[in-house]
Amino acid sequence: MEYIPAVKKEMEHLRALHEISSLLSFRITLKEFSIKIITIIVKTLGVETATIYTINWEQKQLICLNSFGKDSEGILKRESRLKHKLGFGFVGWVAQVGRAEISNEPSKHPHYTKEMDSLAGITAKNILCVPIVLKNKNYGAIEVINKKTDFDELDKELLLTISSYVAMALENSELYEELLYSKEYVENVIESIPGGFIASNKEGKITMFNTHAQNILGLNKSFALGKNAKEVFLKQPELPPILFDAFINQQPQNRQELYVIGKNDKRLLLGYGTILIKDKLGKLAGSGIIFQDITEFAK
């Protein structure tokens, strides 16, 4: 019966999508994710090659994130050196305009170029290409070449769905990189403060602790981070109430002095001030104390 091959094809597509969606629950790198995605695409669609491209908007280039294909002997191989101009050739055009396209006669397509075949190392007999788009942001394109039979709408719908998973992975990767950069930037700022700096959140747990604070108080910042201030400052019981009062009263202080036990159990006079820490929505998230050892100046 004619409908059986179509049902079988849809089942294979659903199986592929289930396998891909399960990948999002694993902690794997973007490179590992793209390798698995490409392998599934090649296997499910039975194509000669499949490539995921990302867009470098500054250079107006398509950069190959990963490419899998079969050579003349049918051996699976990977090529990750491909780069194309945005808007150039079939995939460059799809990536630029953000529209999926099938061509079962590439040589007759207005955006087909033989130079692309030369770069890819194959002769395209048929091509399916879809953009990678999420929340109106264009991340790149997925291109598959040389299926044994013509590409159809089911193939296009499958690849469009797969591209949405790839877009989510790319967005998560960007957010993670931004988070790492922001975290590193904040840490650099804190380390640049010419004195000790300690911050706690609304639960009283230490969230920031710079090297100057470590050297003045003789406490290991690795030990302090994430712990309740009362657990950390056993020899400096005066510090937790200062952080707590600043948070509760929402009143930062300046030019205050305090005696504490510091490094090597030495009694120190600290000059300090407190600050309030707010989240990106402007809500109070914690408090901090900035201090310096002014013992020598008090003599």
C-alpha positions in Angstrom: 0.0 0.0 0.0 1.3 3.5 -0.9 0.7 5.1 2.4 3.0 2.6 4.3 6.3 4.2 3.1 5.0 7.6 4.1 4.0 6.4 7.6 7.4 4.7 7.9 9.1 7.9 7.0 7.1 9.9 9.5 8.0 7.4 12.2 11.7 7.7 11.3 11.4 11.5 11.5 9.6 11.3 14.9 12.3 9.0 16.2 15.0 11.4 15.1 13.3 14.4 16.8 12.9 12.4 20.0 16.6 11.5 19.9 17.5 15.2 19.3 15.2 16.6 22.0 16.7 14.2 24.6 20.1 15.7 23.8 19.0 19.0 25.3 18.7 17.4 28.7 22.4 16.4 28.7 25.3 18.6 29.6 27.3 18.5 26.4 29.3 21.1 24.6 27.9 22.9 21.5 30.5 21.0 19.4 29.4 17.6 20.7 25.7 18.6 20.3 26.3 19.6 16.6 28.2 16.4 15.9 25.3 14.3 17.2 22.7 16.5 15.3 24.6 16.1 12.0 24.9 12.4 12.4 21.2 12.0 13.0 20.4 14.2 10.0 22.6 12.2 7.7 21.2 8.9 9.0 17.5 9.9 8.9 17.5 11.7 5.5 20.0 9.4 3.9 22.0 12.4 2.4 25.5 12.5 1.2 26.4 15.5 3.4 24.9 17.7 6.0 26.4 21.0 7.4 25.5 23.4 10.2 26.6 27.0 9.5 26.6 29.9 12.0 26.7 33.5 10.9 29.5 35.9 11.8 27.7 39.2 11.3 30.8 41.3 11.7 32.7 39.5 8.9 29.4 38.7 7.0 30.5 35.1 6.7 29.0 31.7 7.3 31.2 29.6 9.5 30.9 25.8 9.5 30.1 24.6 13.0 30.1 21.0 11.8 29.8 19.0 8.6 29.3 15.3 8.1 29.2 13.5 4.8 30.1 10.3 2.9 33.1 10.1 0.6 33.2 8.2 -2.7 33.6 4.9 -0.7 30.6 5.6 1.5 32.8 6.3 4.6 31.4 8.9 7.0 33.7 11.9 7.3 33.7 15.3 8.9 34.7 18.7 7.5 34.8 21.8 9.7 36.9 24.2 7.6 34.1 25.5 5.3 33.5 29.2 5.2 31.2 31.1 2.8 30.2 34.7 2.3 26.8 35.5 3.6 24.4 35.8 0.7 26.7 33.8 -1.6 25.4 30.5 -3.1 22.4 28.5 -2.1 23.2 28.2 1.7 24.4 31.8 1.9 21.2 33.1 0.4 19.0 31.0 2.7 20.9 32.2 5.7 20.6 35.8 4.7 16.9 35.8 3.8 15.9 33.3 6.5 13.7 31.2 4.3 13.8 27.4 3.8 14.4 26.2 0.2 14.3 22.9 -1.7 16.0 22.5 -5.1 15.9 19.1 -6.7 17.6 20.6 -9.8 20.2 22.9 -8.2 21.8 23.9 -11.6 18.6 25.6 -12.5 18.3 27.5 -9.2 19.2 31.2 -9.4 21.4 31.1 -6.3 23.2 27.9 -7.1 26.9 28.3 -7.9 29.5 25.7 -9.0 32.0 27.3 -6.7 30.0 26.0 -3.8 30.3 22.5 -5.1 34.0 23.0 -5.4 34.3 24.2 -1.8 32.2 21.3 -0.5 34.1 18.8 -2.7 30.9 17.3 -4.2 28.5 17.9 -7.1 25.0 18.8 -5.8 22.2 16.8 -7.4 19.6 18.1 -4.9 19.7 20.5 -2.0 17.6 21.3 1.0 18.5 24.2 3.2 16.8 25.8 6.2 17.6 28.9 8.3 18.4 28.6 12.0 16.1 31.2 13.6 14.8 31.8 17.1 12.9 34.8 18.4 13.5 36.7 15.1 17.3 36.2 15.5 19.1 34.5 12.6 21.8 32.2 13.8 22.8 30.5 10.5 21.6 27.6 8.3 21.5 23.8 7.9 22.2 22.5 4.5 21.8 18.9 3.3 22.9 17.7 -0.1 22.3 14.7 -2.3 19.5 12.5 -1.1 18.9 9.4 -3.2 15.4 10.6 -4.0 14.0 14.1 -4.3 13.6 16.2 -1.2 10.0 16.8 -0.2 8.0 18.9 2.2 8.3 16.3 5.0 12.0 16.5 4.8 11.8 20.3 4.9 9.5 20.2 8.0 11.8 17.8 9.7 14.9 20.0 9.1 13.1 23.1 10.2 12.1 21.4 13.5 15.7 20.3 13.9 16.9 23.8 13.2 14.8 25.1 16.1 16.6 22.7 18.5 20.0 23.9 17.1 18.8 27.6 17.5 18.0 26.9 21.2 21.5 25.3 21.7 23.2 28.3 20.0 21.2 30.7 22.1 22.1 28.8 25.3 25.7 28.8 24.3 25.6 32.6 23.7 24.0 33.2 27.1 26.5 30.9 28.8 29.4 32.8 27.2 27.8 36.1 28.2 27.4 34.8 31.8 31.0 33.7 31.9 32.2 37.1 30.6 29.9 39.0 33.1 31.1 36.8 36.0 34.8 37.2 35.0 34.3 41.0 34.6 32.6 41.3 38.1 35.4 39.2 39.6 38.1 41.4 38.1 36.3 44.6 39.4 36.1 43.1 42.9 39.8 42.0 42.8 40.7 45.6 41.7 39.1 47.2 44.8 42.0 48.6 46.9 40.9 46.9 50.1 38.8 43.9 51.3 35.4 43.3 49.9 32.8 40.8 51.1 29.2 40.5 50.0 26.3 38.3 51.2 22.9 37.6 49.8 19.5 38.0 51.5 19.9 34.5 53.1 23.2 35.7 54.7 25.4 33.5 52.5 28.8 34.8 51.3 28.6 35.5 47.5 31.8 37.6 47.0 35.1 37.5 48.8 38.2 39.1 47.3 41.9 38.4 47.8 42.5 41.5 49.9 39.8 40.4 52.3 41.5 37.0 52.5 44.9 38.5 53.2 43.5 40.9 55.9 41.3 38.5 57.8 43.4 35.3 57.2 40.4 33.4 55.8 40.4 31.3 52.7 37.9 32.7 50.2 37.2 29.3 48.7 36.1 28.2 52.2 34.0 31.3 52.7 32.0 31.4 49.4 28.6 29.9 49.6 28.6 29.6 53.4 26.6 31.5 55.9 28.4 34.5 57.3 28.1 33.3 60.9 29.8 30.1 60.0 32.7 31.9 58.3 33.4 34.7 60.7 33.8 32.7 63.9 36.8 34.9 64.9 35.1 38.0 63.6 31.6 37.8 65.0 31.2 41.6 64.5 31.0 41.3 60.7 27.8 39.3 60.1 25.6 41.8 62.0 27.1 44.7 60.0 26.1 43.0 56.7 22.7 42.0 58.2 21.9 45.5 59.4 22.9 47.1 56.1 20.5 44.7 54.3 17.6 45.0 56.8 17.8 48.7 57.4 18.7 49.4 53.7 21.1 52.1 55.0 24.6 51.9 53.7 27.3 53.4 56.1 30.6 55.2 55.5 33.7 56.1 57.4 33.1 53.5 60.2 35.8 51.8 62.3 35.9 48.4 63.9 38.4 46.2 65.8 38.5 42.5 64.6 40.8 39.5 64.8 42.8 39.3 61.6 45.5 37.2 60.0 47.7 35.3 62.5 45.2 36.3 65.3 46.4 39.8 65.2 44.0 42.5 66.5 43.3 44.9 63.6 41.5 48.2 63.3 39.4 48.3 60.1 38.0 51.3 58.4 34.9 50.2 56.6 31.7 51.2 54.7 28.7 49.1 53.6 26.8 49.0 50.3 23.5 47.6 49.1 23.5 45.1 46.3 20.5 45.1 43.9 19.6 42.7 41.1 19.0 43.7 37.5 15.3 44.5 38.3 16.4 46.9 41.0 15.3 44.6 43.9 17.5 44.4 47.0 19.6 41.2 46.7 22.2 41.6 49.5 24.8 43.8 51.1 28.5 44.2 51.0 31.3 45.6 53.2 34.4 47.4 51.9 37.3 47.7 54.4 40.9 48.5 54.9 43.4 47.7 57.6 44.1 51.1 59.2 45.9 49.8 62.3 49.2 51.5 61.5 47.5 54.8 60.9 45.8 54.7 64.4 49.2 54.5 66.2 
